[in-house]
Amino acid sequence: MAKTPSNIALTGDRPTGKLHLGHYVGSIQNRLKLQDTSDKSYYLIPDVQALTDNSDNPSKVSENVIEVILDNMACGVDPKKTTYFIQSQIPEIAEMTVFFLNLVTVARLKRNPTIKSEMQQKGYGEDVPAGFLCYPVSQAADILILRATSIPVGEDQLPIIEQANELIRKFNHIYGEFFHEITPVLSETKRLVGIDGQAKASKSLGNAIYLSDSDEVIAKKVMSMYTDPTHIKVEDPGKVEGNVVFTYLDIFDADKAEVENLKKQYTQGGLGDVVVKKRLIQVLQDFIGPIRARRQELEKDKAAIMKIVEEGTKRVQEEAKAYMKEMKKHMGIGYFY
Ligand code: TRP
């Protein structure tokens, strides 16, 4: 019988580029909370997963490992509270993946809504790399190898968590209770709109504000934000719904009363876009400024950062090795122990 689980948080970002405000509101802010409230907390750099759709460009993945680490540390994901580790250095994740692959069909993998939409985006059709189709299975292994229970993720990852729970139930049914089901931890703001008004701020759409953007770039991006196309003259009444500037103010401006006040004026007419944008520029510069400064500080000694990650990875190697032994025993294949 499986033991009652401790409260263990685990999450990660594919190392394919620097992180942006969407990552912050979708997941990083929950990591900050969970590292203080969980029994243990892990931050994984899923480089193997990133290779599933970047096999032709492996240096893009290896070079971005340090970038996602720097972004997380700069935001306050503290290596004293959260163990950082790199997926490719934990062979037991690959091992567990192989066992899980027998518990899922190709048809089910193709039905996963996240995979389906990513396949469409990338135009894979039938020529989808097998590793890509199977990454939700290895993501389940990322989580289960450390017995994690709470997974802070963005909304787009929900079908992957659901599929992991299906695998858990199937495994437990065949081999007897071993794994506990996992719970996604979503933030209030499930997804951040892009500066162009598209549903999601994303690297590939080029509509995101980065946690490392300079004050100048922040200002430029805010000035280009989608507002209300029918709000032409200052006197015109403007729409607040779907207006990206107000959406961002709602999330990032601590002075809620003032935001309400501005919304009222804007809706009535008499408040220009530029005034509201100037406020948002200030708010975002104040928010990103300290993160960028910490990032620049950390960047000065990348070797020290990698040393910390190496130590974390070594701890995880030990834990993973011991747990794989337990798992094999449970499966009836612990032949030599
Ligand atoms: N798929 C996640 C993303 O694209 C990254 C990831 C890999 C992850 N393994 C994980 C997230 C385990 C949470 C838990 O952002």
Boltz pocket constraint, residues with backbone or C-beta under 6 A from the ligand:
constraints:
  - pocket:
      binder: B
      contacts: [[A, 10], [A, 11], [A, 12], [A, 13], [A, 14], [A, 44], [A, 46], [A, 49], [A, 138], [A, 139], [A, 142], [A, 143], [A, 151], [A, 152], [A, 153], [A, 157]]
      max_distance: 6.0
